[in-house]
Amino acid sequence: QVQLVESGGGLVQAGGSLRLSCAASGRIFSSYAMGWFRQAPGKEREFVAAISWSGGSTMYADSGKGRFTISRDNAKNSVYLQMDSLKPEDTAVYYCAADEGRAGGTRRNPFTYEYWGQGTQVTVSS
């Protein structure tokens, strides 16, 4: 079994920063690609960022480009999302996901990912 646990969410004012962490346990391998998604009330889950197994390739949604940075530490089985210059529109539950590669698909597609965390709430006040 693979478990993903997010942490680091909270309440911040617009312009502030948060660093989200995702800790993996169980039989998860460093070859997994990892991603971050978010979901606001009344909206569908949307792609935020993804990172390859080596960390050498990253991908971002337009909404976070220039403000968000995804990284990973395979020795710790962890992935991070640094969020700067936060906006009220960033308010959502943020989810960590792991792609073993069984389903196929693009990094932006949530159906690509086999494992998901329970999410961490990020609230940005204006």
N, C-alpha and C positions, 0 to 999 in steps of 0.2 A: 504494500500500500504506500502511496505517496501522499503526503500532506503538505500544504502550503499555508503559511500563516503570515498575514500582513500586519504591519504596525507602523506607527509614526504619524497617523492622521490626527486631526484636531481642528481647532478654530483659530483662524488667523485673519488679520485685516488685509484688505487689498494692497498689493505691493510686497507682501511678506513672502516667506519661504517655508517649505516643509520638505523633509526627506523621508520618503516611504521606504520601508524595508520589507522584504519577503524572505522568510526562512523556510527552507525545504527540509523535510525529514522523510525517512523511508528510502526505498530503492529508487532514488532519482540520480540520473547520471549527468555529468558535465556536458555531454553531447546534446542535451536538450536545449532547444531555443526557448527563450523566455519572453513574456510580454506583460504589459500593463493595459488594462481596460478600465473604463469608468461608466457609471450609470447614475444619472440624475432622476429624481422622481418624475414619473410620467414619460420618461424617454427610454429609448432602447440602449443597450450596452454598446459603447463605442470604443474603438481602438485609440490608444494613447501612444504607446511606444513598444518596440521589440528589439531584442538583441540576439545575435547568433551564439552558437555554442562556445566560440572562442572569444567573444566580445569584440571581434574585429569589425563587425558590421552592425549598424544600428539603423532604426527606422522610426520616424515620428509622424504623427498626425499633424496636419497644418495648424491645428489649434494650439499645439505645444511647442512648435519649432522656435528655437531661439530662447525658450524659457525653461524647458524640461530637458533633463539628461538622464538616460538610462545607463546602468553599469551592472556588472556582476562580479562575484568573487566565487569561483568554482570550488576553491578549497574550503569555503564556508557554506557551500550550497545556498548562496544568497544572491538576490537581485535587488537593485535599488532604483528609486526614481527620485531624483533631485528636482524640486519644483521651485522656481524663482519667479518673481514678479507675478504673483498669483492674482487672479481676477475672480470676481463673483461668479462668472460663468464656469469656473473650474470646480464649483461646488458639486460633489457627487460622492458616491461610494466607489473607491478604487480597488480593483481586483488584480491579483497576481495570477498568472497562468503559465503552465509549462507544456511544451510541445514535444512529445516523444517522436513524432514523425509518422505515426500509424495512419492518421486520417488524411494527410496531405492537405493542400490548400495554401493560401497566402498567409503571411504574418498578420495581416490586417483583419482576417476573418476569425471570429471567435470560435467557429466550429473546427478550426485547425488544432485547437489546444485540448489536450486530454485531461488535464488536471487544473483545478481552480481553488483558490483560497476563499475565505468567507467575506473578505473585504474589510476596508478601513475607511471611516467617514472623514472626508475633507470638507470643511465649511469655510468659505471666504466671505467675510463681511465687507460691505461697501461703506 
